[in-house]
Amino acid sequence: MFCIRRIFDDVHDRNQNALEQVRTILSTQFIGLSQAKIDRIPDIFRNPFKYDFQSILYIAEGVSTVLGFALLSNEPQMQFSYLDFLATNKNTPGRGIGAALYERVREEASLMHARGLFFECLPDDPKLCRNPGMLKENKARLRFYEMFGARPIDNTGYETPVNPGGDNPPYLVFDNLGQQKPLNVDFARKVVKAILQRKYKSVCSPEYVQAVVKSFRDDPVRIRMPRYVKASDQELHPVLNRLTTIALVVNDRHDIHHVKERGYVEAPVRIRSILEALQRTRLFSAIPPMEFPDSHIVAVHDPAYVRYFKRVTEKMAVGSSVYPYVFPIRNQARPPIELAVRAGYYCIDTFTPLNRNAFLAARRAVDCALTGATKILEGIRLAYALVRPPGHHTEIRSFGGFCYFNNSAIAAQYLSEYGNVAMLDIDYHHGNGQQTIFYARSDVLTVSIHGRPAIAYPYFSGFADERGEGNGIGYNVNYPMPEKMDGIKYIRVLDRALTRIRQFAPRFLIVCLGLDTAKGDPTGSWSLMASDFKEIGGKIGRMHLPTLVVQEGGYKTRSIGSNARAFFEGLWSAMVSDEKAVSKIRSVSNRKSNNPKSQNSEILSER
Ligand SMILES: [Zn+2]
């Protein structure tokens, strides 16, 4: 069991530990690589364009062990990608780790609109590799890449030894990423020049580079015929599209929770309406929910509450509901013995019933939020957990407001093990749940824009002076707003909230998406329109953060779908166009620098 995640920084303990293990794998598997070069790896996070490429590191991780990694360099201007390293931990061989990493690298290269992925591979020709043991390893590696349709470039001088008579000179391997376009010679020459000049500056003389570039004469450049895998099998490796869309995780068991009392607006039709509207776009890729252990839930909720919720609902007949009706607020040390009576011991209102399926549906919603968080850790930019029941009113030991488990907070807790998290709650109602859960912490910033407590549920929290406590002072920010709000006023306060999040500089963003700020919502009093939701999405997308969106409220079923769609269209287009812009700006500024080829530019060469 392993997961692949992208490493975004070398600041957090968990990432530092992973990087240490990456360095160990490098030094044990790439014997010729100097320690100084290995130690420079963290530089790629501090200045990803320092080496004239945008560097991205993926690791395959077991419980706490790095099982393998891939280091990829993107050249956004010339539109190609170069794989510096793909290595697995020799102590845990096989198990598909290399293949999973290579798939991920191909996805990333495709996302960057690369025309091809290039990398070096040692030769499988006995004339070029005289050591039989090494020759066998080289053949195995080339067979592996051939499975994906990646094969050495043929009939060029790329494998000319840098030092005459040198053994084992690498091939240049080309993967067309399933695009089936021939490799144009002019493009190939530019790519080869860039690779040799930037990656191998210290070992390749200008004369050598020129000679190799000139040796590319065939147009299109010839790619070696398959040697290990039947050609028909290789066609089966198109690049998956997971990274080019929003990962959508829907609670497939939400509708078992259906409270049929009149006026219970938190109904299954909400999810159906949103899904119908999203299906009209091509922005989403559905991902099935994975199962996670209860340890994630008790990391934010009182274990006694979690046990109670499970136990009380297990004993209930299907279809019957218990509404909390005794609230022992004066003596919290003495929970009532009778389970049905005890409901009020853990609840903040009288309209959130317990019933048999509430637990099962809420438990599945948690799995969905955690699945979305896992996708973010894997390097997917945007994930959406479309769930009900919602979660943001559930505090450490109390439920309410249609919420039972705080899905967003559980995901935030999980992500916080990998870096700081900002939570932005844009539901009409105050996000009292995550406020309470993270109130004394400075690694999770909680921000909420909502109707002020005098007019809006939950009435007892959401005041501006609730700023956190202890280490958490200043890390909870509330924007209580008046009864009437239109899009213009809303965007103004959203800008303030986003400014605070930018100051915090989180590694991850979680958006608690409530659509009950919409005009005509039965639980709200504001008047946002679809165009406002699009702008809100755009503003959040321009933050350029790995973002998990978790569904909270929103009860006007006639407009909930179109508003959700508008939000995601704004969010996605801002995020994508912004990424292209950032790449361009950084590349241009690099070219203008007086030191275009840093002396470290060959940091990870293996020649
Ligand atoms: Zn709400």
Residues whose N, C-alpha, C, O or C-beta is under 5 A from the ligand:
A	BS01	ZN	D427 Y428 H429 G514 D516 G553
